């Protein structure tokens, strides 16, 4: 078995782990800082809306030796507006000029044909209403999706998990849109498709952890070994390697589209979808580990039953430590290395690592 596989098995059994939940205030602070940066970028920089949302004309040329920068200069001079030029796979050019009507577009097409010394294959007029319709439908779909997610998670798990998942989704979307504003990528219908696509990826890891947490917290008040936060942390560690693996596997092809397809080959349409997918997948993996599960633990620990359970757990551990009783004899979790009673928030094995940590080092 590989080292990663061995680590995953040890995390799943609770033999090793990292206390994500106990350090949740750090993760909250990082997320708030990133979110504020994204919102400021959106407010100051704004989104670079594509022609589908602003309206204008799209010109396509056959294969030409004219460079992108030179064609952009010709288009802006002929139209008097900002132009976006993309190199096509066939060697031709796709020239976008916003805020042009049909009459103006025809004049620009004739001027470009002379300047570029190639005929225009097409001159298509795009109205802003089409982009507005797409945006409105996207917002409607997003609202319906989030409503259904909240209802489903509230029924399948509980309302606290539904609230945590919703906050994580909003977190992911805000960061992705903010990155678009900061880098200045053009927002097209492909961007909208990418944003809607990442919602499913964002929920996947979160639901996997929630399922393990639901199973692990059954009859939790009938025991005094773990608090709710500790069980939440165990569930998170148990799925950590799986989350990392699935995220990396999903990010690799998207990174290929973004950096190779968009950056090297200059395929603009790939940029629109791949950037939103890349940022959204990374943000979704982060939020499922550092935001969603710690939020659930925070909400649950406010319940009177969970507060009472935490008191009983801590009191029993303190008593066991004072009497010098081993974790196994006291029914408390035992540290795998030292045999000492684990403190609150520690990650320990589900079977208490029996037979370890005794002075004789022998098993019963």
C-alpha positions in Angstrom: 0.0 0.0 0.0 1.3 3.5 -0.8 2.2 6.0 1.9 -0.9 8.0 1.0 -3.1 4.9 1.2 -1.5 4.0 4.6 -2.1 7.5 5.9 -5.7 7.4 4.7 -6.3 4.1 6.5 -4.8 5.5 9.7 -6.9 8.6 9.5 -10.0 6.5 8.9 -9.2 4.4 12.0 -8.5 7.5 14.1 -4.9 6.5 14.8 -3.6 9.9 13.6 -5.3 13.1 12.6 -5.4 16.9 12.7 -7.8 18.8 14.9 -9.5 21.0 12.3 -12.5 21.7 14.4 -10.6 23.0 17.4 -8.8 25.5 15.2 -12.0 26.6 13.4 -11.6 30.3 14.4 -8.4 30.4 12.3 -10.2 29.0 9.3 -13.1 31.4 9.8 -10.7 34.3 9.9 -8.9 33.2 6.7 -12.3 32.7 4.9 -13.6 36.1 6.0 -10.4 37.8 4.8 -10.5 36.0 1.4 -14.3 36.8 1.0 -13.8 40.5 1.9 -11.0 40.7 -0.7 -13.3 39.1 -3.3 -16.1 41.5 -2.5 -13.8 44.5 -2.6 -12.4 43.3 -6.0 -15.9 43.0 -7.3 -17.0 46.4 -6.0 -13.9 48.3 -7.2 -12.9 46.4 -10.3 -16.3 45.1 -11.4 -16.9 42.3 -13.8 -15.7 42.4 -17.4 -19.0 41.5 -19.0 -18.8 39.9 -22.4 -20.5 41.0 -25.5 -23.5 38.7 -24.8 -24.3 40.9 -21.8 -23.4 44.3 -23.3 -24.5 43.8 -26.9 -22.4 44.5 -30.0 -20.9 42.8 -33.0 -18.8 39.7 -33.6 -16.6 39.5 -36.7 -14.9 36.3 -37.9 -12.1 36.2 -40.5 -10.5 33.4 -42.4 -6.8 32.4 -41.9 -4.6 35.5 -41.7 -1.1 36.4 -40.7 -2.2 39.6 -38.9 -1.3 39.4 -35.2 -3.9 39.7 -32.4 -2.6 43.0 -31.2 -2.5 44.5 -34.7 -6.1 43.3 -35.4 -7.2 44.8 -32.1 -5.7 48.2 -33.0 -7.5 48.1 -36.4 -10.8 47.2 -34.8 -10.7 49.9 -32.2 -9.7 52.5 -34.7 -12.5 51.5 -37.1 -15.2 51.3 -34.4 -14.2 53.8 -31.8 -14.9 51.2 -29.1 -12.8 48.7 -27.2 -12.3 45.4 -29.1 -11.5 41.9 -28.0 -9.6 39.7 -30.4 -9.1 36.0 -30.1 -7.0 33.7 -32.4 -9.0 30.7 -33.7 -7.7 27.2 -34.2 -8.1 27.6 -37.9 -5.7 30.5 -38.0 -8.5 33.1 -38.3 -9.6 35.8 -35.9 -12.7 36.4 -33.8 -13.2 40.1 -33.2 -15.7 41.4 -30.6 -16.7 45.0 -30.5 -19.4 46.2 -28.1 -22.1 48.7 -28.5 -22.5 48.5 -32.3 -25.8 48.4 -34.2 -26.3 46.7 -37.6 -25.4 49.8 -39.7 -22.3 50.5 -37.7 -21.3 46.9 -37.8 -21.5 46.8 -41.6 -19.2 49.9 -41.8 -16.7 48.3 -39.4 -16.7 45.0 -41.3 -15.8 46.8 -44.6 -13.0 48.8 -42.9 -11.6 45.7 -41.2 -11.7 43.8 -44.5 -9.5 46.5 -46.1 -7.1 46.8 -43.1 -6.7 43.1 -42.6 -6.7 42.3 -46.4 -9.1 39.4 -45.8 -12.8 39.1 -46.3 -15.1 38.9 -43.3 -16.6 35.4 -43.0 -19.4 36.7 -40.8 -20.6 39.8 -38.9 -23.0 38.8 -36.2 -25.0 41.3 -34.1 -25.6 40.2 -30.5 -28.2 42.0 -28.4 -27.7 42.5 -24.6 -31.2 41.1 -24.0 -29.9 37.6 -24.7 -27.3 37.8 -22.1 -29.8 39.2 -19.6 -32.1 36.3 -20.2 -29.2 33.9 -19.5 -28.3 35.7 -16.4 -31.9 35.8 -15.1 -32.3 32.1 -15.8 -29.0 31.4 -14.0 -30.1 33.4 -10.9 -33.4 31.5 -10.9 -31.7 28.2 -11.3 -29.3 29.1 -8.5 -32.1 30.1 -6.1 -34.0 26.9 -6.8 -30.9 24.8 -6.5 -30.0 26.2 -3.1 -33.6 25.9 -1.8 -33.7 22.2 -2.8 -30.3 21.6 -1.2 -31.4 23.1 2.1 -34.6 21.1 2.0 -32.9 17.9 1.2 -30.1 18.2 3.7 -32.6 19.3 6.4 -34.6 16.1 5.8 -31.6 13.7 5.2 -29.5 15.1 8.0 -30.6 18.1 10.0 -31.2 21.8 9.6 -27.8 22.7 11.1 -26.0 20.8 8.4 -28.3 22.4 5.7 -27.3 25.9 7.0 -23.6 25.0 7.1 -23.7 23.6 3.5 -25.6 26.7 2.3 -23.0 29.1 3.9 -20.2 27.0 2.3 -21.9 27.3 -1.2 -22.2 31.1 -0.9 -18.6 31.2 0.3 -17.5 29.3 -2.9 -19.5 31.4 -5.3 -18.4 34.7 -3.8 -14.7 33.8 -4.0 -15.1 32.5 -7.6 -16.9 35.7 -8.8 -14.4 37.8 -6.9 -11.5 36.1 -8.6 -13.1 36.8 -12.0 -13.3 40.5 -11.1 -9.7 40.7 -9.9 -8.1 38.9 -12.9 -10.4 40.7 -15.4 -11.4 37.6 -17.3 -14.4 38.1 -19.6 -17.8 37.0 -18.2 -19.7 35.0 -20.8 -22.4 32.4 -20.8 -19.6 29.8 -20.4 -18.7 31.5 -17.1 -22.3 31.1 -15.9 -22.2 27.4 -16.9 -19.0 27.0 -14.9 -20.4 28.7 -11.9 -23.5 26.4 -11.8 -21.3 23.3 -12.4 -19.1 23.9 -9.3 -22.2 23.8 -7.0 -22.3 20.0 -7.3 -18.6 19.6 -6.7 -18.8 21.9 -3.7 -21.5 19.8 -2.1 -20.0 16.4 -2.8 -17.2 16.4 -0.1 -19.5 18.2 2.4 -22.2 15.6 2.1 -19.7 12.7 2.4 -18.4 14.2 5.7 -21.9 14.9 6.9 -22.9 11.3 6.3 -20.0 10.0 8.4 -20.8 12.5 11.1 -24.5 11.5 11.2 -23.5 7.8 11.6 -20.8 8.6 14.2 -23.0 10.8 16.4 -25.8 8.3 16.8 -26.7 7.9 20.5 -23.9 10.4 21.3 -25.4 11.4 24.6 -25.3 7.8 25.9 -21.5 7.8 26.1 -18.8 9.9 27.8 -15.8 9.3 25.6 -16.2 12.0 23.0 -17.7 15.4 22.6 -19.7 16.3 19.4 -16.8 18.4 18.1 -14.4 15.4 18.5 -16.7 13.1 16.6 -17.1 15.8 13.9 -13.3 16.0 13.7 -13.0 12.2 13.5 -15.4 12.1 10.6 -13.5 14.9 8.8 -10.2 13.1 9.2 -11.7 9.8 8.1 -12.6 11.3 4.7 -9.7 13.7 4.4 -7.5 11.7 2.0 -10.6 10.8 -0.1 -11.5 14.5 -0.4 -7.9 15.4 -1.4 -7.7 12.6 -4.0 -11.0 13.5 -5.7 -10.2 17.2 -5.7 -6.8 16.7 -7.2 -8.1 14.3 -9.9 -10.8 16.9 -10.8 -8.4 19.8 -10.8 -5.8 18.3 -13.1 -7.9 18.2 -16.3 -9.4 21.6 -15.4 -5.9 23.0 -14.9 -5.0 21.6 -18.3 -7.9 23.5 -19.9 -7.0 26.7 -18.1 -3.2 26.9 -18.5 -2.7 24.9 -21.7 -5.9 25.4 -23.6 -6.5 29.0 -22.5 -3.0 30.2 -21.8 -0.8 28.5 -24.4 -3.3 27.8 -27.2 -5.2 31.1 -26.6 -8.7 29.5 -26.6 -10.7 32.2 -25.0 -13.9 30.1 -24.5 -11.9 27.6 -22.5 -10.8 30.4 -20.1 -14.4 31.3 -19.4 -15.4 27.8 -18.2 -12.1 26.5 -16.8 -11.3 29.5 -14.5 -14.6 29.3 -12.8 -14.3 25.5 -12.5 -10.7 25.7 -11.2 -11.3 28.3 -8.5 -14.7 26.8 -7.6 -13.3 23.3 -7.1 -10.5 24.6 -5.0 -12.8 26.7 -2.9 -15.3 23.8 -2.6 -12.6 21.5 -1.2 -11.5 24.1 1.2 -15.0 25.0 2.5 -16.0 21.3 3.0 -13.0 20.8 5.3 -12.5 24.1 7.0 -16.0 25.7 6.9 -18.9 23.4 6.7 -18.0 20.7 9.3 -16.7 23.2 11.9 -19.8 25.3 11.5 -22.0 22.2 12.2 -19.9 21.5 15.3 -20.3 25.2 16.4 -24.1 25.0 16.0 -24.5 21.6 17.7 -22.3 22.6 20.7 -24.8 25.3 21.5 -27.5 22.7 22.3 -28.1 22.1 26.0 -27.6 18.3 25.5 -24.2 18.8 23.9 -23.1 21.3 26.5 -24.1 18.8 29.2 -22.2 16.0 27.3 -19.1 18.1 27.0 -19.2 18.8 30.8 -19.5 15.0 31.5 -16.7 14.1 29.1 -14.3 16.7 30.5 -15.2 15.9 34.1 -14.6 12.2 33.6 -11.2 12.8 31.9 -10.1 15.1 34.7 -11.1 12.5 37.3 -9.2 9.7 35.4 -6.1 11.9 35.1 -6.2 12.8 38.8 -6.5 9.2 39.8 -3.8 8.1 37.4 -6.2 5.5 35.8 -5.4 4.4 32.3 -7.7 5.5 29.5 -8.9 1.9 28.9 -9.8 1.2 32.5 -11.6 4.5 32.9 -13.4 4.1 29.5 -11.6 7.2 28.2 -9.7 7.6 24.9 -6.0 6.8 25.1 -3.2 8.5 23.3 -1.6 6.1 20.8 2.0 7.1 21.7 2.0 7.9 25.5 -1.0 6.0 26.9 -2.2 9.2 28.6 -5.8 10.3 28.7 -6.4 12.3 25.6 -7.4 16.0 26.1 -10.6 17.5 24.8 -10.4 17.8 21.0 -7.8 15.1 20.5 -8.0 12.7 17.6 -7.9 9.2 18.8 -8.7 5.7 17.5 -12.2 4.4 17.5 -11.2 1.4 19.6 -9.1 3.4 22.1 -5.9 1.7 20.7 -6.1 -1.2 23.1 -3.0 -2.8 24.4 -0.9 0.3 23.8 0.7 2.6 26.4 0.7 0.1 29.3 4.0 0.0 31.4 4.5 -3.6 30.4 3.7 -2.9 26.7 1.8 -6.2 26.7 -1.7 -6.9 25.5 -4.3 -8.6 27.5 
